[in-house]
Amino acid sequence: MFTGIITDVGRIRRVAATDRDRRYEVETSWDVASIDLGASISHAGCCLTVVEKGEGWFAVEVSNETLSRTTLGTWREDKAVNLERAARLGDELGGHIVSGHVDGLGRVLAIIPEGGSHRIEIEVPVPLRRYIAPRGSITVEGVSLTVNAVMDRVFGVNVIPHTWEVTTLGRLAVGDQVNLEIDMVARYLARWQETA
């Protein structure tokens, strides 16, 4: 489990095809010695398992299923990636409960400066729109955000200057695809209503 609070922006240092789909080596400022093999780390909102590590980097392997359903299939060397280590019991829950399972891809429609912040408007696939509500939580590229407005298939979030600067959200452009994870509570509420 994660909280959607990004603690490092890593960099893809190497991309390789393997007999098990695709492998990414990720540079990080974290103390790699403190990362266990088999640890779960959120990469732009996608939970991946550490399979190898070296000085200042670790490696993950990604299945074709994940590559086809997330932005990870487009990643190249030098790509900046939001990173978050898995939460531990007793950690502060600064964002919201995040599973690291991407529900779908959104498309950035607009980025509008508002004071020191930026409003980002994102179009979502039809199946996801029912889960997104004003003042609810959503994860965009692994970042926990509050939904400010919903207009049919489009929702808006405001990104404060700190988040804009310390995550990859400040590097987004209109037309970019982004990984989305809907709020876990909304998902289970909708499922309960379908089966009640």
N, C-alpha and C positions, 0 to 999 in steps of 0.2 A: 504494500500500500504506500501511497505517496500523499503529499499535501498540495502540490502545485506551486510550491515555493522554490524557485530555481536557485541553486547554490553555486553553479559554475556554467560558463559557456565553453564547451569543448570545441575541438576542431578535428574534422575527419582527416587523418594523416595518410591513410591508405585504404583503398577499396579493392577487394579481391573476390573473384568468383571461386567457389569451392564445390566439392562434390555434395555439399550440404547447403546449396543456394548461394548466399553472399556473406562475406565477412567484412566488417568495418573495424579499423583500428582508430581509437579516439584519444587524442591528446587532452589532458586535463591538468588543472592546477592543484587538484586534490593530492593528498599523500597516497599514492597508489598502494603502498605497503599496507594501508588500512582497509583496502578493498579485498574481500575474499573471492577466490574463484567460486563461481556459482551465485554470486551476489546479483540482485536485481537492481538495475539502474534505469530510470526514466530518461529516454532520449527523445526530445521534442514531443513528450507525452506518451511514448511507446515503451513499455516495459521490456527490457532485453537483459539477457543473462551474460555475465562476464565469463569468458572461456579461456582467456590468457591475459597476461599483463607483463609490462616491462617498465623501464625507467620513464615515468611521466606519461604513460599510456596504458590503455587496456583494450581488449578486443571482444567483440560480440559477433554472433552469427545470426542471420536473419532469414527466415523461411520465405519461399515464394508467396505464400498466403499473406504474410505481413507486408512484403514489398508491394503487392498488388492493392492493398487496402489502406496504405498510408503514404506519406510523402517520402518514405525511406528509399523507395525505388529510384528516386531522382537524385539522391545524394552523390556527390563527387568529392574528390580530395579538396581540402581547404574549406569545406562547408562548415559554418558555425552551427552548433547544436546546443539547445538548452538541456542541461543535465540536472538530475535530482537523485540523490541516493534514497533508498527505501527508508520510510519512517520506522522508528523503533518505539516500543511501548514507553510512554513517559515523555516522548518528544512533544514540543509545542505544536499544536495543530493550527498553523498560521493561515492556511488557505482553506481547503475543504477536502473531504475524503476522496481520493483519486485512485483508481485501480491500475492505470497505465495501459488500459485496453482502449484503443482508438475506435470510436463508433462510426466515424465517417470523415470525409474531407469537405472542408468549407473553401470558399473562394473569396478573397478580399475584393470588395467592391469599391471601397473608399477609405482614405486615411485623411482625417480632417484635424488640423491643429486647433485646440481649444484652450487658450491660456497657455500654461506650461504642459498641459496634457495633450493626448491625441485620442480622437474618437475613431475607432475602426469599425466599419460596417462589413459584415460577413454574410454571404449567402450560404445556406445549408441545404443538403439533400432533403427532399420532401419527408421521408420517414423520420427524420430527426426533429423537425420543427415542432412537433407536439410536446417534446420534452423541454423546450426552452421557454422560460418565463421571465418577465421583468423582475429584477432583484434576486433572481436565482443565480446559481453558480454554473460556470462552464470552464472547461480547460481548453485553451488554444495554444498549440505547440508546447504543451506541458505546463503552461502558466495558468494558475487559478485566477479567474476574473469574475466580476459581477456583471450580469447582463443588465444593461441600462434600458434598452428598448427592444421591442420585437414588432416587426412589420411583415406579416405573412412568412416568407422564406428568408427574411433578412433579420439579423439581430445586430445590435450595437453594443460595444464595450468602450469604456474610457480607460486609457492606460496612463498612469501617473508618470512623471519624469523619471523617477528612480527605476521603475520597472522597464520603461522605454530604453534606458541606458544599460541596464545590467542583464537583459535578456536579448534574444534575437528579434523580438517584436519590433524594435526600432529599425530593423533591416528589411522589414516587409515592404512590398510594393503592390500596387493595384494589379489584380490578376493572379497573384500568388495563391497557391493552394496551401491550406493549413490543416494539421491534424486536430480533430475535435473529439473531446470526451464529454458526454452529457453528465449531468449531476446524477450520482448513483441513487439518491432518494427519488428523483423524478422517474428514473427507469423502473424502479420497483413499484412505485405508486401506479404508474401506467399499466404495468403487468397485472397488478392486483385488481385494477378496475376492469381489465379485459376478462379476467377469470372469475370475478365475484358473481 
